[in-house]
Amino acid sequence: MQAVSAWRPPVPGIAEVFHARFDRHAYPMHTHETWTLLIVDDGAIRYDLDRSEHGAVGATVTLLPPDVPHDGQSATEGGFRKRVLYLDRAVLGDALIGAAVGQPEFRDPLLRARLDQLHHAVSGPDPLEAESRLAFVAERLLTHLGAPPRVGSAPPRLAADLRDLLDDRVKAGVTLQEASESLFAHPTHLVRSFTRAFGLPPHAYLMGRRIALARTLLLDGRRPAEVAIEAGFFDQAHLNRHFVRHVGVSPGRYARPPGNHSASGGHLQVWNSMTRPLEGASKDYSTPTTRS
């Protein structure tokens, strides 16, 4: 039995996402041009890397460097299930290949949790969230590989400048790479400073602004399918999912006169508010959070 799903997400730095379930497949010795970052959700994998034997199990994160030969096969009778991200070489840099050969496995629960969240993010239509989570995964990997820490503090207005940029790009959106280049700040500095200033990460703030725009358009009498595009959502299903999560009702039921809600025994009251957070909230986005 085998099941494979592979795709290229619109996330700078990620060349491919690969989810697989194999019972008997054995990989021959081969190399990749990318960094191979994998976690095992079921079973275990035995592999040789640069003529040394290693193993990948559920509690560990495995990082295989570019250009270094490796193979792989199941270490258990029932096969294995894994999730893999192939990262562009520049995400970690070629200078750390030697360090990764010497230490390809990391038993780090925080890194494992962040990587799980990243896989959920790349499976959805929000590249800003995926970029943000990738930045923290890469930062953690660089620390494990002995890279010198990045120094420097964020400029005082960095969080506010990023908020202004997001406000200007509610429909079109902005990638973390574009924001980083525009504001001359490292991606993790951007996300940390924004979250500490406003209490939620940039991708969650942008989603709130899109929901607010969608509410305005619905109250103007626009159809949900039109609203989805005008408010920056991938499609109507994307709008429906997030609208229900934020507002508690579907877009189709939102902007109705009170008489149309008699089936529920009362009126559905709605408020059209702008979801721009105030400064001073505090929450560390680099700590894994429970996804709902």
C-alpha positions, 0 to 999 in steps of 0.5 A: 500500500502506498499513498503520495501527495506532492505539490509546490506551494507559493511560499518562497524557500519551499521547493516541494511538499511531499507527504507519503505512506509506504509499506515496502518502498526502499529508496536507492542511494541518491542526492537532492539539490535541496535541503530535505526536512522530514518528520515521521508520523508513523513507523520508522525509517532507517537510512545511510547518510555519507556512509553512516547509518541513521534512523528517523522516528516520530520524536525527531526532526531529520535534516538531510543536506544537499548533494550528500548521498543517502538512501532510506527504507522502513525500519518496521514491519508496517512501513512508515508515514512521513511528511517532507519539505524540500527547502531551497539551498539558500534557506540554510546555506551551503556553509552548513552542509558539513554540520548537517552531515555530522548531525542530521537528527534533532530531538527538539519538541519545539522544532517538531511542533513548529514543523507540524504547524508549517505543514498545516500552513502549506496545505492551506491558501495562506502563504503569509502564514506559511512564510512566517512559520518557515522563518521560525523553523529555519531559525531553529535549524540554524541554531542547531547547526551552530550558525551564529545568532542574528543580532540587532533589535527591531526599529521602533516603528517596525511593527507599525510600518508592517501594519500600515503595509498590510492595511494597504495590501488587504486584497492583494496581500503581501509575502513575508519576503516582500515585507522584509525587503520593503522594511529592511528587517529580517522575517523573524524580527518582523513577525516577533515585533508585530506580534508583541506590539499587537497581540497576533501574528501578521497573517492573522491580522491580515485575515481579520482585515479581510473579514472586515472588508467582506462584512462591509461588502456583504452589507452593501448587498454584494454576493458572497462569490464576488465578495470572496474575490474582492476581499482577497480570498482564494475562493468562496470556500476559503471565505466561508471557512474563515468567515464562519470562524470569525463571525459565527455565521456563513456569508450567505446568512450574514447580511439579511433583514431581521425577518429572514432569521425567524427560523432561529427564533430571533434576530441575528445581530451583526456589527460591522467593525474594523479589526485593527488591533491596538498597540501594547498587546503581548503574545510570542508568536514563536511559541507553537499555538493550538490550531482550531 
